[in-house]
């Protein structure tokens, strides 16, 4: 099984969601991408359909937007 990818920007909303996601699906099943630390990943996230963070992209390509921390435009 492929890993899910959890994109976030490091804000309190994102960090809280990260802890919940890891708790729910396990650290071994998710790749964590901090877009503030890895701005080169913004384009990949957008191509995957991420419109805001925090967001989880499933192995099937579904994007689950979780709460609202920041829009992708805010990260650019």
N, CA, C and O of each residue as an XYZ file, in Angstrom:
304
protein
N       0.839     -1.184      0.000
C       0.000      0.000      0.000
C       0.885      1.250      0.000
O       1.877      1.316      0.725
N       0.526      2.208     -0.796
C       1.241      3.478     -0.817
C       0.876      4.292      0.414
O      -0.160      4.073      1.042
N       1.741      5.227      0.740
C       1.478      6.112      1.872
C       0.572      7.257      1.460
O       0.552      7.672      0.302
N      -0.174      7.755      2.428
C      -0.877      9.020      2.273
C       0.152     10.123      2.445
O       1.217      9.900      3.020
N      -0.164     11.314      1.946
C       0.720     12.471      2.138
C      -0.061     13.541      2.875
O      -1.126     13.966      2.426
N       0.467     13.974      4.003
C      -0.161     15.023      4.800
C       0.621     16.299      4.598
O       1.786     16.390      4.983
N      -0.024     17.293      3.989
C       0.596     18.593      3.752
C       0.142     19.571      4.824
O      -1.036     19.622      5.178
N       1.099     20.349      5.339
C       0.739     21.377      6.315
C       1.726     22.527      6.268
O       2.744     22.465      5.579
N       1.406     23.587      7.019
C       2.235     24.792      7.007
C       2.847     25.104      8.369
O       3.503     26.133      8.528
N       2.646     24.247      9.330
C       3.268     24.440     10.629
C       2.477     25.255     11.637
O       2.931     25.454     12.764
N       1.290     25.732     11.245
C       0.465     26.514     12.173
C      -0.137     25.583     13.240
O      -0.106     24.364     13.072
N      -0.676     26.132     14.318
C      -1.254     25.292     15.369
C      -2.367     24.355     14.862
O      -2.462     23.211     15.306
N      -3.201     24.837     13.941
C      -4.258     23.988     13.374
C      -3.623     22.798     12.659
O      -4.074     21.662     12.808
N      -2.577     23.066     11.885
C      -1.901     22.018     11.120
C      -1.209     21.001     12.026
O      -1.296     19.796     11.793
N      -0.531     21.485     13.048
C       0.187     20.593     13.964
C      -0.794     19.694     14.708
O      -0.537     18.503     14.880
N      -1.905     20.254     15.145
C      -2.929     19.457     15.818
C      -3.472     18.375     14.884
O      -3.626     17.221     15.283
N      -3.760     18.759     13.636
C      -4.263     17.791     12.662
C      -3.209     16.724     12.369
O      -3.549     15.552     12.210
N      -1.939     17.112     12.296
C      -0.859     16.144     12.059
C      -0.844     15.076     13.143
O      -0.751     13.885     12.844
N      -0.934     15.497     14.397
C      -0.927     14.539     15.506
C      -2.118     13.591     15.407
O      -1.978     12.391     15.645
N      -3.283     14.119     15.059
C      -4.472     13.275     14.933
C      -4.336     12.283     13.780
O      -4.684     11.112     13.929
N      -3.836     12.739     12.638
C      -3.668     11.862     11.477
C      -2.696     10.737     11.795
O      -2.975      9.573     11.507
N      -1.555     11.077     12.386
C      -0.565     10.062     12.742
C      -1.170      9.068     13.733
O      -0.937      7.864     13.627
N      -1.939      9.566     14.687
C      -2.576      8.696     15.667
C      -3.600      7.765     15.007
O      -3.725      6.599     15.385
N      -4.320      8.289     14.029
C      -5.371      7.505     13.368
C      -4.835      6.457     12.401
O      -5.294      5.315     12.403
N      -3.859      6.846     11.567
C      -3.434      5.914     10.515
C      -2.014      5.376     10.695
O      -1.588      4.484      9.961
N      -1.291      5.913     11.661
C       0.051      5.422     11.951
C       1.128      6.141     11.159
O       0.966      6.413      9.969
N       2.219      6.444     11.828
C       3.328      7.189     11.217
C       3.910      6.460     10.008
O       4.414      7.097      9.083
N       3.844      5.145     10.011
C       4.404      4.372      8.906
C       3.549      4.442      7.637
O       3.984      4.017      6.567
N       2.333      4.979      7.763
C       1.406      5.037      6.631
C       1.224      6.429      6.050
O       0.415      6.628      5.144
N       1.983      7.400      6.574
C       1.805      8.779      6.107
C       3.153      9.484      5.988
O       4.018      9.368      6.856
N       3.303     10.213      4.897
C       4.462     11.080      4.705
C       4.031     12.484      5.106
O       3.023     12.986      4.609
N       4.771     13.115      5.986
C       4.463     14.463      6.447
C       5.292     15.467      5.638
O       6.515     15.352      5.566
N       4.617     16.452      5.029
C       5.310     17.470      4.247
C       4.946     18.847      4.797
O       3.806     19.295      4.677
N       5.916     19.500      5.394
C       5.759     20.862      5.927
C       6.098     21.812      4.786
O       7.267     21.958      4.431
N       5.094     22.454      4.213
C       5.304     23.302      3.043
C       6.079     24.577      3.352
O       6.674     25.163      2.447
N       6.087     25.016      4.592
C       6.898     26.164      4.971
C       8.379     25.835      4.908
O       9.194     26.673      4.519
N       8.727     24.607      5.293
C      10.113     24.155      5.253
C      10.500     23.605      3.878
O      11.682     23.549      3.539
N       9.499     23.199      3.086
C       9.729     22.593      1.777
C       8.882     23.273      0.706
O       8.002     22.633      0.130
N       9.123     24.548      0.426
C       8.290     25.265     -0.543
C       8.334     24.663     -1.947
O       7.443     24.919     -2.757
N       9.350     23.877     -2.238
C       9.419     23.203     -3.525
C       8.332     22.158     -3.707
O       8.087     21.706     -4.825
N       7.678     21.770     -2.617
C       6.604     20.779     -2.678
C       5.229     21.399     -2.923
O       4.248     20.675     -3.092
N       5.149     22.732     -2.943
C       3.860     23.401     -3.140
C       3.258     23.021     -4.484
O       2.065     22.729     -4.566
N       4.061     23.021     -5.530
C       3.547     22.690     -6.862
C       2.997     21.263     -6.900
O       1.927     21.031     -7.464
N       3.707     20.315     -6.314
C       3.241     18.922     -6.273
C       1.915     18.820     -5.525
O       1.003     18.112     -5.953
N       1.817     19.534     -4.404
C       0.578     19.521     -3.622
C      -0.575     20.079     -4.446
O      -1.664     19.505     -4.464
N      -0.339     21.185     -5.120
C      -1.397     21.784     -5.940
C      -1.816     20.857     -7.080
O      -3.004     20.738     -7.381
N      -0.847     20.205     -7.712
C      -1.168     19.262     -8.790
C      -1.975     18.076     -8.281
O      -2.725     17.453     -9.034
N      -1.815     17.769     -6.996
C      -2.584     16.692     -6.378
C      -4.004     17.126     -6.026
O      -4.850     16.294     -5.700
N      -4.265     18.454     -6.095
C      -5.590     18.970     -5.787
C      -5.708     19.680     -4.458
O      -6.806     20.064     -4.055
N      -4.590     19.862     -3.767
C      -4.616     20.548     -2.471
C      -4.892     22.035     -2.697
O      -4.180     22.701     -3.448
N      -5.932     22.544     -2.039
C      -6.320     23.953     -2.146
C      -5.968     24.740     -0.882
O      -5.785     25.957     -0.927
N      -5.878     24.030      0.241
C      -5.544     24.644      1.520
C      -4.923     23.575      2.409
O      -5.058     22.376      2.161
N      -4.253     24.032      3.434
C      -3.664     23.099      4.391
C      -4.261     23.352      5.770
O      -4.642     24.481      6.077
N      -4.347     22.341      6.585
C      -3.844     20.992      6.410
C      -4.718     20.175      5.450
O      -5.930     20.370      5.364
N      -4.064     19.261      4.738
C      -4.769     18.389      3.806
C      -4.047     17.046      3.728
O      -2.824     16.960      3.844
N      -4.842     16.015      3.531
C      -4.315     14.664      3.399
C      -4.650     14.167      2.008
O      -5.812     14.183      1.601
N      -3.630     13.723      1.271
C      -3.843     13.107     -0.040
C      -3.711     11.602      0.169
O      -2.668     11.109      0.598
N      -4.781     10.888     -0.139
C      -4.802      9.438      0.069
C      -4.043      8.726     -1.048
O      -3.788      9.321     -2.095
N      -3.683      7.467     -0.837
C      -3.003      6.712     -1.888
C      -3.829      6.614     -3.180
O      -3.263      6.434     -4.258
N      -5.146      6.729     -3.084
C      -6.020      6.687     -4.253
C      -6.117      8.040     -4.949
O      -6.750      8.153     -5.999
N      -5.489      9.076     -4.369
C      -5.493     10.400     -4.970
C      -6.595     11.325     -4.490
O      -6.740     12.434     -5.005
N      -7.370     10.888     -3.516
C      -8.395     11.761     -2.947
C      -7.737     12.783     -2.025
O      -6.789     12.466     -1.307
N      -8.249     14.013     -2.053
C      -7.723     15.067     -1.181
C      -8.740     15.344     -0.088
O      -9.891     15.683     -0.363
N      -8.307     15.197      1.139
C      -9.158     15.464      2.295
C      -8.663     16.742      2.949
O      -7.627     16.752      3.613
N      -9.414     17.823      2.756
C      -9.055     19.100      3.382
C      -9.573     19.075      4.813
O     -10.750     18.814      5.058
N      -8.682     19.348      5.746
C      -8.983     19.216      7.165
C      -8.977     20.596      7.796
O      -7.950     21.275      7.820
N     -10.144     21.011      8.311
C     -10.233     22.322      8.944
C      -9.722     23.373      7.960
O      -9.854     23.171      6.752
N      -9.157     24.459      8.410
C      -8.542     25.439      7.521
C      -7.439     26.150      8.261
O      -7.681     26.816      9.268
N      -6.225     26.011      7.762
C      -5.081     26.691      8.352
C      -4.608     27.819      7.463
O      -4.432     28.948      7.922
N      -4.396     27.513      6.163
C      -3.921     28.516      5.208
C      -4.225     28.046      3.789
O      -4.220     26.848      3.506
N      -4.485     28.992      2.914
C      -4.678     28.646      1.511
C      -3.312     28.448      0.862
O      -2.299     28.917      1.379
N      -3.291     27.764     -0.250
C      -2.041     27.565     -0.960
C      -1.481     28.911     -1.436
O      -0.265     29.098     -1.475
N      -2.355     29.835     -1.792
C      -1.895     31.161     -2.207
C      -1.144     31.870     -1.082
O      -0.164     32.572     -1.329
N      -1.610     31.683      0.160
C      -0.938     32.286      1.306
C       0.467     31.740      1.489
O       1.338     32.432      2.017
N       0.696     30.509      1.061
C       2.000     29.866      1.245
C       3.023     30.301      0.203
O       4.229     30.162      0.405
N       2.532     30.825     -0.904
C       3.457     31.188     -2.001
C       4.196     32.458     -1.717
O       5.005     32.897     -2.534
